[in-house]
Amino acid sequence: MSRIGLQPIPVPSGVTVTLEGSLVKVKGPKGELQQKIDRELEVKEENGAIVVARPNNHRRLRSQHGLARTLISNMVEGVSKGHEKFLEIHGVGYRAAMQGQTIVLNIGYSHQVEIPAPAGVTIEVGQEEKARQTWIKVSGADKAAVGQTAADIRASRKADPYKGKGVRYRGERVVLRQGKRAGK
C-alpha cells in the first residue's frame, strides 16, 4: 500500500486545480503547470484537498499511485511558493555572470561555458555580499526544470576530487583524495 499516495494534497488559497480527465492543471501566483497522469488513477477534490485513488492493486497502478500524488504536490508547491536550488563555484578565478537569460561560466577552460535558462526558470548570480560571482540561484515553478537546469550547470565542471575546484550544490561535501606523493 502506497503511504505517500494515500495522503491528501492541501490546496493553499490563491491556487486553483482543474481536473480534465487525465490532465491536471494547477494555476497560482508563480505560474501555471500541467501534468498528464495515468488514465486509470482517479484524481478528485475533497474538502479543499486533492486526493489520488487507484481502482485496484495491479502492480503498475501501485507504482503510479505515489508518483502521481508527488507530481501533483510538487506542482501545487511550485505555483504557490516556487522551487529553488543553490550552487557554489570553488576555484581561483572561477566565476559566473549573467548575459540576458544566459549564464556565462569562467571555470578553468580555454573558453567560456554558456548555459541558457529554459522557459519558466530564473537564474541569478551573486546576490550574497561575500560571494558576488561564485554563487548561483536557480528558481522557478517547475521542480523538474529547476533541478535539470541546476544539474546542467553543475555538470559543466564537477568538483575535482583532488583540489575541490568546480561547481557544486550548496552544502555538498566533497571528500578530497590524497595525491600520489602523500602516501609515501
FIGU-623090 format. One record per atom (N, C-alpha, C, O): x, y, z. Coordinates in steps of 0.1 Angstrom, whole numbers, padded with zeros to 4 digits, always signed. Example, Ala and Ser with C-alpha at 12.3 -4.5 7.8 and 13.67 -1.06 7.14 Angstrom:
<pts>
+0132-0057+0078;+0123-0045+0078;+0132-0033+0078;+0142-0033+0085;+0128-0022+0071;+0137-0011+0071;+0129+0000+0079;+0134+0011+0080;
</pts>
This chain:
<pts>
+0008-0012+0000;+0000+0000+0000;+0009+0012+0000;+0018+0014+0008;+0006+0021-0009;+0014+0033-0010;+0010+0043+0001;-0001+0048+0002;+0020+0046+0010;+0017+0055+0021;+0017+0070+0016;+0009+0078+0020;+0025+0073+0006;+0026+0086+0000;+0013+0089-0008;+0007+0099-0007;+0009+0079-0016;-0003+0081-0024;-0016+0083-0017;-0025+0089-0022;-0016+0078-0005;-0029+0079+0003;-0030+0093+0010;-0041+0097+0013;-0019+0101+0011;-0020+0114+0017;-0027+0124+0008;-0024+0125-0003;-0036+0132+0014;-0043+0142+0006;-0033+0154+0004;-0024+0156+0012;-0035+0161-0007;-0027+0173-0010;-0034+0185-0007;-0044+0188-0014;-0030+0193+0004;-0038+0205+0007;-0035+0216-0004;-0024+0218-0009;-0046+0223-0008;-0045+0233-0018;-0046+0247-0011;-0056+0250-0005;-0035+0254-0011;-0035+0267-0004;-0044+0278-0011;-0048+0276-0023;-0047+0288-0004;-0055+0299-0011;-0047+0305-0022;-0035+0307-0021;-0054+0309-0032;-0048+0315-0044;-0044+0305-0054;-0039+0309-0065;-0045+0292-0052;-0041+0282-0061;-0054+0275-0066;-0062+0271-0058;-0056+0273-0079;-0067+0266-0084;-0062+0254-0092;-0053+0254-0099;-0069+0243-0089;-0066+0230-0095;-0078+0226-0104;-0089+0225-0100;-0075+0223-0117;-0085+0220-0127;-0082+0205-0131;-0071+0202-0136;-0092+0197-0130;-0091+0183-0134;-0099+0181-0147;-0111+0182-0148;-0092+0177-0158;-0098+0174-0171;-0094+0160-0175;-0084+0159-0183;-0101+0150-0170;-0098+0136-0174;-0084+0132-0167;-0083+0133-0155;-0074+0129-0176;-0061+0125-0170;-0052+0137-0170;-0040+0135-0166;-0056+0149-0173;-0048+0161-0173;-0051+0169-0160;-0063+0173-0158;-0041+0172-0153;-0042+0181-0141;-0036+0194-0143;-0024+0194-0146;-0043+0205-0142;-0038+0218-0144;-0038+0226-0131;-0048+0225-0124;-0027+0232-0127;-0026+0239-0115;-0021+0253-0118;-0012+0255-0125;-0029+0263-0113;-0026+0277-0115;-0025+0285-0102;-0033+0283-0093;-0014+0293-0101;-0012+0300-0089;-0005+0313-0091;-0002+0317-0103;+0000+0320-0081;+0007+0333-0083;+0020+0332-0090;+0025+0341-0096;+0027+0320-0089;+0040+0319-0095;+0040+0313-0110;+0050+0312-0116;+0028+0310-0114;+0027+0304-0128;+0016+0294-0129;+0008+0292-0120;+0017+0287-0140;+0007+0277-0144;+0014+0264-0149;+0023+0265-0157;+0011+0253-0143;+0017+0240-0147;+0006+0230-0150;-0005+0231-0145;+0009+0220-0158;+0000+0209-0161;+0008+0196-0162;+0020+0196-0166;+0001+0185-0159;+0007+0172-0159;-0003+0162-0162;-0014+0162-0157;+0001+0153-0171;-0008+0142-0175;-0004+0130-0167;+0007+0126-0165;-0014+0124-0161;-0012+0112-0152;-0019+0100-0158;-0026+0101-0168;-0017+0089-0152;-0023+0076-0157;-0038+0077-0157;-0044+0082-0148;-0044+0073-0168;-0059+0074-0170;-0067+0066-0160;-0078+0069-0157;-0061+0055-0155;-0068+0046-0146;-0068+0052-0132;-0077+0048-0124;-0059+0061-0128;-0060+0067-0115;-0071+0077-0114;-0074+0084-0124;-0077+0078-0103;-0088+0088-0101;-0083+0099-0092;-0078+0097-0081;-0084+0111-0097;-0080+0123-0090;-0093+0131-0088;-0100+0134-0097;-0095+0134-0075;-0107+0142-0071;-0104+0152-0060;-0094+0151-0053;-0113+0162-0059;-0111+0172-0049;-0121+0170-0038;-0133+0169-0041;-0116+0169-0026;-0124+0167-0014;-0120+0176-0003;-0109+0176+0001;-0129+0184+0002;-0127+0193+0014;-0115+0202+0012;-0107+0203+0022;-0113+0208+0001;-0102+0217-0002;-0089+0210-0003;-0078+0216-0002;-0089+0197-0006;-0076+0190-0008;-0078+0181-0021;-0089+0177-0024;-0067+0177-0027;-0067+0168-0038;-0064+0154-0033;-0054+0152-0026;-0071+0144-0038;-0069+0130-0034;-0067+0122-0046;-0075+0123-0056;-0057+0113-0046;-0054+0104-0057;-0058+0090-0052;-0053+0086-0042;-0066+0083-0060;-0070+0070-0056;-0068+0060-0068;-0068+0065-0080;-0066+0047-0065;-0065+0038-0076;-0076+0027-0075;-0080+0024-0064;-0081+0022-0086;-0093+0013-0086;-0089-0001-0081;-0098-0007-0075;-0077-0005-0083;-0073-0019-0079;-0059-0019-0075;-0052-0009-0076;-0053-0031-0072;-0040-0032-0067;-0030-0038-0078;-0021-0046-0074;-0033-0036-0090;-0023-0040-0100;-0010-0034-0098;-0009-0023-0093;+0001-0041-0101;+0014-0037-0099;+0017-0023-0105;+0023-0014-0099;+0013-0021-0118;+0015-0009-0125;+0008+0003-0118;+0014+0014-0117;-0004+0001-0114;-0011+0012-0107;-0005+0015-0093;-0005+0026-0089;-0001+0005-0086;+0006+0007-0073;+0018+0016-0075;+0021+0025-0067;+0026+0013-0086;+0038+0021-0089;+0035+0035-0093;+0042+0045-0090;+0024+0037-0100;+0020+0051-0104;+0013+0059-0094;+0012+0071-0095;+0007+0053-0084;-0001+0060-0074;+0007+0070-0066;+0003+0082-0066;+0018+0066-0060;+0026+0076-0052;+0033+0086-0061;+0034+0098-0058;+0037+0082-0073;+0043+0091-0083;+0033+0102-0087;+0037+0114-0087;+0021+0099-0090;+0011+0109-0094;+0008+0118-0083;+0007+0130-0085;+0007+0113-0071;+0005+0122-0059;+0016+0132-0057;+0014+0144-0054;+0028+0127-0058;+0040+0135-0057;+0041+0146-0068;+0045+0157-0065;+0038+0142-0080;+0039+0152-0091;+0029+0163-0089;+0032+0175-0091;+0017+0160-0085;+0007+0170-0083;+0011+0179-0071;+0009+0191-0071;+0016+0172-0060;+0020+0180-0048;+0031+0190-0052;+0031+0201-0047;+0041+0186-0060;+0052+0194-0065;+0047+0206-0073;+0052+0217-0072;+0036+0203-0081;+0031+0214-0089;+0024+0224-0080;+0025+0236-0082;+0016+0220-0070;+0009+0229-0061;+0019+0237-0053;+0017+0249-0052;+0030+0231-0049;+0040+0238-0041;+0047+0248-0050;+0051+0259-0046;+0050+0244-0063;+0057+0252-0072;+0050+0265-0076;+0056+0276-0077;+0037+0264-0078;+0029+0276-0082;+0026+0285-0070;+0022+0296-0072;+0027+0280-0058;+0024+0288-0046;+0037+0294-0040;+0038+0306-0038;+0047+0286-0038;+0060+0290-0032;+0071+0291-0042;+0080+0300-0041;+0072+0282-0051;+0083+0281-0060;+0094+0271-0055;+0094+0268-0043;+0102+0267-0064;+0113+0258-0061;+0126+0265-0064;+0127+0273-0073;+0137+0262-0056;+0150+0268-0059;+0161+0259-0055;+0160+0251-0046;+0172+0260-0062;+0184+0253-0059;+0196+0263-0059;+0196+0273-0067;+0205+0260-0051;+0217+0269-0049;+0229+0262-0053;+0231+0250-0049;+0238+0269-0060;+0251+0263-0064;+0262+0272-0060;+0260+0284-0059;+0274+0267-0058;+0286+0274-0054;+0297+0271-0064;+0298+0260-0068;+0305+0281-0067;+0317+0279-0076;+0329+0280-0067;+0331+0290-0060;+0338+0270-0067;+0350+0270-0059;+0362+0269-0069;+0362+0261-0078;+0372+0278-0067;+0384+0278-0075;+0389+0292-0078;+0381+0301-0079;+0402+0293-0079;+0408+0306-0081;+0404+0311-0095;+0408+0304-0105;+0398+0322-0097;+0395+0328-0110;+0382+0322-0116;+0378+0326-0126;+0375+0313-0109;+0363+0308-0114;+0352+0317-0110;+0351+0322-0098;+0343+0320-0119;+0332+0330-0116;+0321+0328-0127;+0322+0321-0137;+0310+0334-0123;+0298+0333-0132;+0293+0348-0134;+0295+0356-0126;+0286+0349-0145;+0279+0362-0149;+0267+0359-0157;+0266+0349-0164;+0258+0369-0157;+0246+0367-0165;+0247+0376-0177;+0251+0388-0176;+0243+0371-0189;+0242+0379-0201;+0228+0377-0206;+0225+0367-0214;+0218+0385-0202;+0204+0383-0206;+0199+0371-0198;+0199+0371-0186;+0194+0361-0205;+0189+0349-0199;+0199+0338-0200;+0195+0326-0198;+0211+0341-0202;+0222+0330-0203;+0232+0333-0192;+0236+0344-0190;+0236+0322-0186;+0246+0322-0176;+0260+0319-0183;+0261+0309-0190;+0270+0327-0180;+0283+0326-0186;+0292+0322-0175;+0294+0329-0165;+0299+0310-0176;+0308+0305-0166;+0322+0305-0170;+0325+0300-0181;+0331+0311-0162;+0345+0310-0164;+0350+0300-0154;+0352+0303-0142;+0353+0288-0158;+0355+0277-0149;+0368+0269-0153;+0368+0257-0152;+0378+0276-0157;+0391+0269-0160;+0393+0263-0173;+0403+0257-0176;+0383+0265-0182;+0385+0260-0196;+0391+0271-0204;+0392+0283-0200;+0395+0268-0217;+0401+0279-0225;+0390+0287-0231;+0392+0298-0237;+0377+0283-0229;+0366+0291-0234;+0356+0293-0223;+0357+0286-0212;+0346+0302-0225;+0335+0304-0215;+0324+0294-0218;+0322+0290-0230;+0318+0289-0208;+0307+0280-0209;+0294+0288-0208;+0292+0295-0198;+0285+0287-0218;+0273+0294-0218;+0261+0284-0217;+0260+0275-0225;+0252+0287-0207;+0241+0278-0205;+0228+0287-0205;+0227+0295-0196;+0219+0285-0215;+0207+0294-0215;+0197+0289-0205;+0196+0277-0202;+0189+0298-0199;+0179+0294-0189;+0167+0290-0197;+0162+0297-0206;+0161+0278-0194;+0149+0274-0201;+0137+0283-0197;+0137+0290-0187;+0126+0282-0204;+0114+0290-0201;+0109+0286-0188;+0108+0274-0184;+0105+0296-0180;+0100+0294-0166;+0110+0292-0155;+0107+0290-0144;+0123+0293-0159;+0134+0291-0149;+0142+0304-0149;+0145+0310-0159;+0144+0309-0136;+0152+0321-0134;+0166+0318-0128;+0166+0310-0119;+0176+0323-0134;+0190+0321-0128;+0195+0335-0123;+0194+0345-0131;+0200+0335-0111;+0206+0347-0105;+0220+0344-0101;+0223+0333-0097;+0229+0354-0102;+0243+0352-0098;+0246+0362-0088;+0244+0374-0089;+0253+0357-0077;+0259+0366-0067;+0250+0376-0060;+0253+0388-0060;+0240+0371-0053;+0231+0380-0046;+0237+0382-0031;+0233+0392-0025;+0245+0373-0027;+0251+0375-0013;+0263+0384-0014;+0271+0383-0024;+0266+0392-0004;+0277+0402-0005;+0290+0395-0005;+0299+0399-0013;+0292+0384+0002;+0305+0378+0003;+0309+0370-0010;+0320+0369-0014;+0298+0365-0017;+0301+0357-0028;+0294+0363-0041;+0284+0358-0046;+0300+0374-0046;+0294+0381-0056;+0293+0373-0069;+0282+0373-0076;+0303+0366-0073;+0303+0359-0086;+0305+0344-0085;+0307+0338-0095;+0304+0339-0073;+0306+0325-0071;+0294+0318-0065;+0295+0307-0060;+0282+0324-0066;+0270+0319-0060;+0259+0320-0071;+0257+0330-0077;+0252+0309-0073;+0242+0308-0083;+0229+0303-0077;+0229+0293-0069;+0218+0310-0080;+0205+0306-0076;+0196+0303-0088;+0195+0311-0097;+0191+0290-0088;+0182+0286-0099;+0168+0285-0093;+0166+0277-0083;+0158+0292-0098;+0145+0291-0092;+0134+0291-0103;+0136+0295-0115;+0122+0286-0099;+0111+0285-0109;+0100+0277-0103;+0101+0272-0091;+0089+0276-0110;+0077+0269-0105;+0078+0254-0108;+0073+0246-0100;+0084+0250-0119;+0085+0235-0122;+0098+0229-0116;+0109+0233-0119;+0095+0220-0107;+0106+0214-0099;+0116+0206-0108;+0128+0207-0106;+0111+0199-0118;+0119+0191-0127;+0128+0201-0135;+0140+0198-0137;+0123+0212-0140;+0131+0221-0148;+0141+0228-0140;+0153+0230-0145;+0138+0231-0128;+0148+0238-0119;+0159+0228-0116;+0171+0232-0117;+0156+0216-0112;+0166+0206-0109;+0175+0202-0121;+0187+0201-0120;+0169+0201-0133;+0176+0198-0145;+0186+0210-0149;+0197+0207-0153;+0181+0222-0147;+0190+0233-0151;+0202+0234-0141;+0213+0236-0145;+0199+0232-0128;+0210+0232-0118;+0220+0220-0121;+0232+0222-0119;+0214+0209-0125;+0223+0197-0128;+0232+0200-0140;+0243+0196-0141;+0226+0207-0150;+0234+0211-0162;+0245+0220-0159;+0256+0219-0164;+0242+0230-0150;+0253+0240-0146;+0264+0232-0138;+0275+0235-0140;+0260+0223-0129;+0269+0216-0121;+0278+0206-0130;+0290+0205-0128;+0271+0200-0140;+0278+0191-0149;+0289+0198-0158;+0297+0191-0164;+0288+0211-0159;+0298+0218-0168;+0312+0217-0162;+0322+0218-0169;+0313+0216-0149;+0326+0214-0142;+0323+0208-0128;+0322+0216-0118;+0322+0195-0127;+0320+0189-0114;+0332+0191-0105;+0343+0194-0110;+0330+0191-0092;+0341+0193-0082;+0352+0183-0084;+0349+0171-0084;+0364+0188-0085;+0375+0179-0087;+0378+0172-0074;+0378+0178-0063;+0380+0158-0074;+0382+0151-0061;+0396+0154-0055;+0398+0150-0043;+0406+0160-0062;+0419+0162-0056;+0421+0176-0051;+0427+0178-0041;+0415+0186-0058;+0416+0200-0053;+0403+0206-0048;+0404+0216-0041;+0392+0200-0052;+0379+0205-0048;+0374+0217-0056;+0364+0223-0053;+0381+0220-0067;+0377+0231-0076;+0365+0226-0085;+0365+0215-0090;+0356+0235-0087;+0345+0232-0096;+0331+0238-0091;+0331+0246-0082;+0320+0233-0097;+0307+0237-0093;+0301+0227-0085;+0301+0215-0089;+0295+0230-0074;+0288+0221-0065;+0275+0227-0059;+0274+0239-0059;+0266+0219-0055;+0254+0224-0048;+0259+0230-0034;+0268+0225-0028;+0251+0239-0029;+0254+0245-0016;+0252+0234-0006;+0242+0227-0006;+0262+0233+0003;+0261+0223+0013;+0267+0209+0009;+0268+0200+0017;+0270+0207-0004;+0275+0195-0009;+0290+0193-0003;+0298+0202-0004;+0293+0182+0002;+0306+0179+0008;+0314+0171-0002;+0310+0160-0006;+0326+0176-0006;+0335+0169-0015;+0346+0163-0007;+0353+0171+0000;+0347+0150-0007;+0358+0143+0000;+0370+0144-0008;+0370+0138-0019;+0381+0150-0004;+0393+0151-0012;+0401+0139-0010;+0403+0134+0001;+0407+0134-0022;+0416+0123-0022;+0430+0127-0020;+0434+0138-0022;+0438+0117-0016;+0452+0120-0014;+0459+0119-0028;+0455+0111-0037;+0469+0127-0030;+0477+0127-0042;+0486+0115-0042;+0487+0108-0032;+0494+0113-0053;+0503+0102-0054;+0514+0103-0043;+0519+0093-0038;+0519+0115-0041;+0531+0117-0032;+0527+0117-0017;+0536+0115-0009;+0514+0118-0014;+0510+0119+0000;+0512+0106+0007;+0513+0106+0019;+0511+0095+0000;+0511+0082+0007;+0525+0077+0011;+0526+0068+0019;+0536+0084+0007;+0549+0080+0010;+0554+0086+0023;+0566+0083+0027;
</pts>
